[in-house]
Amino acid sequence: MPEQLQEYLKPVGPKLGKCIIRNELEVQLIKKSWRDDQFRQALLQDPKTTIQAALGTEVLDGVEVQVFQETPDQVYLVLPMSPASVGGEMSDEELASIAVSMWT
């Protein structure tokens, strides 16, 4: 697996004695935004700072974070980086493991 893709998919860091992967962090942020309107507004206005404060972690320099809020008549589909865009091909097994980790 290409190194940049491994970096993108790796667990973010320890929290409460376990590693949390990106999609788990996204779920936490979404739930918090549903419960807390001020947090949601902060997330929309300054996502990088808000995420860093909420999770107690750093977002890497050079990484831009964008947050979009869906509406009843507007839905977004986010396409993750393809393995080819980060310098390599992946085996069917590697692709399957990523697909599972992104949807479970």
N, C-alpha and C positions, 0 to 999 in steps of 0.2 A: 504494500500500500504506500503511495507517495507520502513523503514526510509532511507536506503542508496539509494534506487531507487528514492524516493522523492527528495533527495539531488541532484541526477544526473539530474533530469528533471526540477528542479525548475528554475525560471527566474534567470538570472545571476546578474542583478542589474539595477538600473535606468540609463537611457541614454535619454537625451532630453525629460524628463518628462514621460517616459514610461518604462516598463520592457521589456527586450529583452531576448528571450529564446535561447537556444543553437543553434538550426538550423538557426535562424536569424543571429547569430554571425558568423556561418560558411559561410553563404551566403555573408556577408559583407567582410570576409577575402578572399574568393574566388574572388569576384569582384575586390577587391583591388589588388590581385596578378595578375589578368589579365591586369590591367592598369599600373602596376608598376613592372618592371622586378627586380629592386633592392629589393623591398619588397618580391617578390616571392622567390628570392635566399636566403634572410634572413630567411624566413619562412621555407624553406627546410633545412637550415643549423642549425638554433637555434630556433625551433618553440615556445618553452615556453617563452623565452625572447621576441621574436618578437610579439607574441600574447599579452603579458602583456603590452608592449609598445603601440601597435596599439589600444588596447581597454581600456587602462587606468585602468586595473583591475589586480588582482592577480590570478594566477593559484595555486591551493592548493599545499602545500608541499606534496611530495609523489606521485603526479600525473604526470605521464609521458605523454608527447605529441609527437606524431609521425605524420609527414606529408609525404604523398606519392603523386607524380605527375603522373597522368595517361598519357599514350601515345596512339597513334592510335591502337596499337596492344596489349596493356596491360591495363586492367580495374580492379579496386578494389571494393570489396563489403565489407562494414563494418557491422558487426553484433553487435548490442548494447547488453549490459548486459541483461541476461534473469532475470525475477523476481525471479526465483528459486535460482539464483546465489547470490542474495543479501538477502536471508533469508525469503522468503515467497511466498505464492501464491497470485495471483491477481484475482479479479472478472472479468467477461467478460466486464463489463462497464469500469473498470479501464484500461484494455488492449486496448479497443476501443479508449478511450480518448488519450492514448499515441500514438497509431498508427495515429490518426488524427493529433495530434500536431507535429508529426515527418514528415508528408507528406503534410502539408498545409502551 
